[in-house]
Amino acid sequence: MLHKVQIQRLPGNEDIKLPQKMSELASGFDLYAALPEQVVLAPGQRALIPTGFAMAMPAQLEAQIRPRSGLALKHGITCLNSPGTIDADYRGEVKVLLINLGQEPFTIQRNERIAQMVFQLVPAVLLEEVSELSETERGAGGFGHTGRT
């Protein structure tokens, strides 16, 4: 099933590429920096990078903002809240929260690919309060309860 997502280019960003897939079977749409001037991220520094567009999705979708693997591997640049979630009712500019976990300063240029956006279906869920939960073999075990391996 094809889901229609409306994209609005924001004023002053006519030169910024809109999200696009870089190959036919890619799951993510690359996002581009819509910076008025370059930004230098020092090691450990974070910045909210605009993309120059807003969008409207159908209610059954969410968009997840994820790191680009090449930037993460080569430079230590990743998304701080990964995956970042964009809800279907959000109409503001899409922005990407980047952090430099590398050893060197990293310069982000206007129209540079900075992250990717993957759309996911959101199931309809009804939370039901109960006084007891069903038993399982695992129970409440979590956070490494099965050992190191």
C-alpha positions as a printed NumPy array, in Angstrom:
array([[  0.   ,   0.   ,   0.   ],
       [  1.31 ,   3.432,  -0.945],
       [  1.115,   6.15 ,   1.724],
       [  1.076,   9.743,   0.509],
       [  3.266,  12.173,   2.505],
       [  3.086,  15.857,   1.665],
       [  6.371,  17.812,   1.683],
       [  6.53 ,  21.598,   1.988],
       [  9.783,  23.356,   1.143],
       [ 10.187,  26.232,   3.599],
       [ 11.019,  29.763,   2.38 ],
       [ 14.705,  30.48 ,   1.851],
       [ 15.493,  26.83 ,   1.162],
       [ 14.865,  26.639,  -2.575],
       [ 18.401,  25.303,  -3.095],
       [ 18.109,  22.551,  -0.456],
       [ 17.416,  19.082,  -1.789],
       [ 14.216,  17.488,  -0.572],
       [ 14.447,  14.071,   1.115],
       [ 15.39 ,  11.397,  -1.381],
       [ 16.304,   7.736,  -1.536],
       [ 19.789,   7.087,  -2.845],
       [ 18.965,   3.659,  -4.262],
       [ 15.834,   1.879,  -5.455],
       [ 15.513,  -0.412,  -2.419],
       [ 16.759,   2.004,   0.249],
       [ 14.438,   2.184,   3.257],
       [ 15.572,   5.658,   4.266],
       [ 15.285,   9.066,   2.636],
       [ 18.465,  11.121,   3.039],
       [ 18.024,  14.492,   4.751],
       [ 20.034,  17.599,   3.896],
       [ 21.303,  20.424,   6.105],
       [ 19.482,  23.716,   5.538],
       [ 22.031,  25.831,   7.367],
       [ 22.435,  29.564,   6.686],
       [ 26.189,  29.04 ,   7.222],
       [ 28.413,  26.075,   8.039],
       [ 28.398,  24.656,  11.567],
       [ 31.478,  23.169,  13.216],
       [ 30.721,  20.477,  15.79 ],
       [ 33.553,  20.039,  18.273],
       [ 33.997,  16.609,  19.878],
       [ 31.159,  16.123,  22.369],
       [ 29.162,  19.051,  20.972],
       [ 25.589,  18.745,  19.711],
       [ 23.495,  20.934,  17.408],
       [ 19.953,  21.022,  16.076],
       [ 20.267,  21.124,  12.289],
       [ 17.321,  22.348,  10.173],
       [ 16.349,  20.516,   6.971],
       [ 14.341,  23.236,   5.23 ],
       [ 11.069,  21.314,   4.957],
       [  7.929,  20.39 ,   6.852],
       [  5.561,  17.538,   6.067],
       [  2.125,  16.06 ,   6.637],
       [  1.771,  12.299,   7.048],
       [ -1.321,  10.123,   7.297],
       [ -2.316,   9.183,  10.857],
       [ -1.016,   5.606,  10.537],
       [  2.594,   6.716,   9.92 ],
       [  5.502,   8.048,  11.935],
       [  8.863,   9.168,  10.591],
       [ 12.052,   8.064,  12.351],
       [ 15.218,  10.134,  12.058],
       [ 18.297,   7.914,  12.075],
       [ 22.053,   8.405,  11.679],
       [ 23.85 ,   7.939,   8.381],
       [ 26.171,   4.958,   8.805],
       [ 29.051,   6.553,   6.859],
       [ 29.095,   9.678,   9.041],
       [ 28.954,   7.534,  12.169],
       [ 31.778,   5.222,  11.074],
       [ 34.136,   7.782,   9.536],
       [ 33.548,  10.797,  11.794],
       [ 31.592,   9.711,  14.897],
       [ 28.609,  11.87 ,  13.871],
       [ 25.289,  10.43 ,  14.999],
       [ 21.786,  11.428,  16.042],
       [ 21.523,  12.047,  19.754],
       [ 17.98 ,  10.758,  20.237],
       [ 18.072,   7.909,  17.796],
       [ 15.69 ,   7.161,  16.366],
       [ 14.036,  10.54 ,  16.703],
       [ 10.291,  10.348,  16.174],
       [  8.175,  12.703,  14.1  ],
       [  4.486,  12.222,  14.825],
       [  1.802,  12.433,  12.149],
       [  0.306,  15.6  ,  13.66 ],
       [  3.592,  17.596,  13.69 ],
       [  3.709,  20.356,  11.078],
       [  6.895,  22.219,  12.   ],
       [ 10.264,  22.102,  10.29 ],
       [ 11.992,  18.733,  10.489],
       [ 15.257,  19.145,  12.395],
       [ 18.016,  16.683,  13.23 ],
       [ 19.802,  16.602,  16.591],
       [ 23.396,  15.688,  15.735],
       [ 26.275,  15.01 ,  18.12 ],
       [ 29.976,  14.596,  17.431],
       [ 31.232,  11.49 ,  19.253],
       [ 34.442,  11.535,  17.226],
       [ 37.914,  12.815,  18.105],
       [ 38.048,  15.743,  15.641],
       [ 35.856,  18.768,  14.908],
       [ 33.373,  18.096,  12.103],
       [ 32.097,  20.763,   9.702],
       [ 28.531,  20.553,   8.389],
       [ 27.938,  22.42 ,   5.137],
       [ 24.679,  23.671,   3.636],
       [ 22.967,  20.958,   1.538],
       [ 25.137,  18.172,   3.019],
       [ 23.486,  14.829,   3.787],
       [ 23.193,  14.601,   7.577],
       [ 20.729,  11.827,   8.47 ],
       [ 18.049,   9.58 ,   7.055],
       [ 14.304,   9.395,   7.546],
       [ 12.478,   6.066,   7.628],
       [  8.68 ,   5.831,   7.688],
       [  7.03 ,   3.227,   9.908],
       [  3.449,   2.099,  10.437],
       [  2.028,   2.894,  13.871],
       [ -0.411,   0.236,  15.117],
       [ -3.61 ,   1.251,  16.883],
       [ -3.074,   0.343,  20.546],
       [ -5.447,   0.396,  23.513],
       [ -3.815,   0.341,  26.952],
       [ -5.875,  -1.6  ,  29.474],
       [ -5.193,  -1.265,  33.203],
       [ -5.307,  -4.585,  35.095],
       [ -4.577,  -5.589,  38.678],
       [ -2.306,  -8.53 ,  37.691],
       [ -0.285,  -9.573,  34.648],
       [  0.017, -13.085,  33.226],
       [  3.097, -15.081,  34.295],
       [  6.024, -15.838,  31.953],
       [  9.256, -17.782,  32.383],
       [ 11.238, -14.538,  32.177],
       [  9.082, -12.614,  34.615],
       [ 10.527,  -9.226,  35.591],
       [ 14.12 , -10.075,  34.557],
       [ 15.756,  -7.358,  32.47 ],
       [ 18.922,  -5.305,  31.923],
       [ 21.339,  -8.192,  31.504],
       [ 19.516, -10.753,  33.603],
       [ 20.6  , -13.56 ,  31.254],
       [ 24.34 , -12.887,  31.712],
       [ 27.043, -11.382,  29.552],
       [ 26.669, -13.595,  26.473]])
